[in-house]
Amino acid sequence: MRVKKSIVLFIILAAIVAAAIAQTQKPTDSWAKFDNVKIRYYDIGNKKAKNALVLVHCWTCNVEFWKDSLYAFPNYRVIAMDLPGHGQSDKPRVDYSMEYFARAVDAVMKKAKVDKAVLVGHSMGTPIIRKYYELYPNKTLGLVLVDGALLSFGPKDEVEKFFQPLLADYKNGAPKFIDGMLEPTQAQIKPFIRSTMLATPDYVGASAMRLMLDDSFASHGKIGVPVLATMAPSPYWPKDIEQQYKAIAPTIDFQAWTGVSHFLHMEKPKEFNDAVSAFIAKNKLL
């Protein structure tokens, strides 16, 4: 009996150590090309798996915003990237539309030889993965929205007025705008988030924001694949947001989280990763 208990304890400890090592590992850079633009991405797990979990970061962020999730899904292949204009990917002077980003995601998947994906999109990543679903429905197994919008942010004239200072003078407007986004984010991750977002070139940030807003007022159809939404509290969301999201994605698993900010996947990574794992398992997606 003692021998069996010792073996069980050894297995548990080995698993804990392996997980700890994985979390400190630096993924190997891989590169894909899209419209002569080099895109850096991470490819973690079984490289022969044809389906994967694909992580798409927020506006002016990069792949490192997923650092707590990269090795959290040992049963799945995980792909995460620096979108064009962000991180270590090339930063051309182009229109950074949601379609442009979605096609870049597809270029990474093609280079990695991934056929289908469960796509996870944080904030701006949400309209990107929705656009991916609209462009490539047969490649989309499911969507995970991380405090991301499926709706416009309000009446168009009010939205344009709110974002006008940022778009008119990005250099001076971006720090104030980003500081506003960071409340009430946990203090220990604020410096990384702020410095990373402000390091993104102004022409990238301004274009992506303007075209994300345009996309929010565009016409979009219903979403017919399984959807998980993990949402943070915000005075900007409508009171009936869950009902409005269900009208767009009838089978959505809508989760209103408390005690988190816009960067909830970084503040409560275990809870977030567990929610994604449960969603994938429940719907038998990967």
Beta strands, then each sheet from edge to edge (+ up, - down):
strand 1: 30-34
strand 2: 37-44
strand 3: 51-56
strand 4: 78-81
strand 5: 116-122
strand 6: 140-146
strand 7: 227-231
strand 8: 253-256
sheet 1: 1+ 2- 4+ 3+ 5+ 6+ 7+ 8+
end
